[in-house]
Amino acid sequence: MNTPLKITKVGNSAAVILPKELLARLRVALGDTLYATESPDGLRLTASNPDFAAKMAIAEEIMREDRDILRVLAK
């Protein structure tokens, strides 16, 4: 998908208008947060927080390694 986006002025700021097709592909609506992260080929726009995903991956690894300890603590 290659969709040109136009930068427009909103008050003292700049804004990009996202067409409804792009909003549907991102699965976002008005008021949601988008995250722009740098990638080797430019910028990536996602609806999920990459920092949160990385922290969850670490937490899942810890839970796998310490499953027996966590089971005892849950009692």
C-alpha positions in Angstrom: 0.0 0.0 0.0 1.4 3.4 -1.0 -0.8 6.2 0.2 0.3 9.8 -0.1 -0.4 11.8 3.0 -0.7 15.6 3.0 0.7 17.8 5.8 -1.7 20.5 6.8 -1.7 23.3 9.4 -3.8 22.9 12.6 -3.4 26.0 14.8 0.3 26.4 15.4 1.0 22.8 14.7 1.2 20.5 11.6 -1.0 17.5 11.1 -1.3 14.6 8.7 -4.8 13.6 7.5 -5.2 9.8 7.5 -7.8 8.4 5.1 -10.4 6.0 6.5 -8.9 3.1 4.7 -5.6 3.6 6.4 -7.4 4.0 9.8 -9.2 0.7 9.1 -5.9 -1.1 8.3 -4.3 0.3 11.5 -7.5 -0.7 13.4 -7.6 2.7 15.1 -10.3 5.4 15.5 -10.4 9.0 16.6 -8.7 9.5 20.0 -6.4 6.4 19.7 -2.7 6.7 19.9 -0.3 5.9 17.1 3.5 5.2 17.6 6.1 6.3 15.1 9.4 4.3 15.4 12.5 4.4 13.3 13.3 1.4 11.2 16.1 0.7 8.7 14.0 1.7 5.8 12.3 4.8 7.3 9.6 5.3 9.8 7.0 2.7 11.0 3.6 3.8 12.1 1.8 1.3 14.4 -1.1 1.3 16.9 0.8 -0.9 19.4 3.5 0.5 21.7 6.8 -1.2 20.8 8.2 -0.5 24.3 5.3 -2.2 26.0 5.7 -5.2 23.6 9.4 -5.5 24.5 8.6 -5.4 28.3 5.9 -8.0 27.9 8.4 -10.3 26.1 10.8 -10.0 29.0 8.0 -10.6 31.5 6.9 -13.8 29.6 10.5 -15.1 29.6 10.8 -14.6 33.3 7.5 -16.3 33.9 8.6 -19.3 31.8 11.9 -19.6 33.7 10.4 -19.2 37.2 7.1 -21.0 36.6 7.5 -23.2 39.7 8.4 -20.3 42.0 5.4 -18.3 40.7 3.1 -21.2 41.2 4.1 -21.5 44.9 3.8 -17.8 45.4 0.3 -17.8 43.9 -1.0 -20.1 46.6 
